Amino acid sequence: MPTEMFFHFFKSFSDAAKCNLNIKAEGENEHHKIEAIFKAFAKTIKMAVKRDINNNSLPSTKGVL
């Protein structure tokens, strides 16, 4: 798969989700950078949609920041 498709995936995701994504990876191997980016992305999405067991709500920073 061309590496250009990964940029397209994240651009399409951020456009559809109406969110900002800040992605930066350093290193020599494009394959390893892409793996790391997807792993970090998956973990952040998992954290973002995990419901609070006490009140069954999604996490939010509204009123906190």
N, C-alpha and C positions, 0 to 999 in steps of 0.2 A: 504494500500500500504506500503510495507516495506521502511523504511527510507533509505536503501541502494540505492533505485531507484532514490532518489533525487540527490545523489552524481553523479550517472550515467547520469542523465538528464543534469546537469551542465557541466560535463566532455564532454559529447557528443556535447553540444551546443558550448563550447569553442573550441573544436577540429574542428567542422564544420565551425564556424565563424572565425577561426584562430585569436582568441583574448584571452587575459588573463582575468580571473575572480578572484577577491579576495573577498572571502565570509567568514564572521565571525559573529557568533551569540552566545550570552551568555545567560544562563538561565537554568531553570530546566525542562521545558516542551518542549519536542521535537516538538510537534504539533505546538505550538506557535512560536518556532524558525523557523520552516519551512514556516509557514504563513508569517512571517516578511521578510524572505529572498525572497520569491516569490514576495511579494508586492514591495520591494525595487528594485528587478530585473526588474519588469514590468515598474516601474517608470523610471529607468535609460534607458531602451530600448526605451521607448516613447520619452525621451529627446534626445537620440542619433539619432533618425530618423526624428525628427521634422524639417521640412524645414523652412528656413528663408523666411519670406513673402516678403522681399525686393528684393532678387535676386534668390529665389527658389532653394537655395543650401542647402546641408546638413551641419550641424555644424562640424567644424574641429578645431583641435589645431595645425595644421601644420603651422609652422612659428611663433607660439605664445610661445611655451614652450622653 
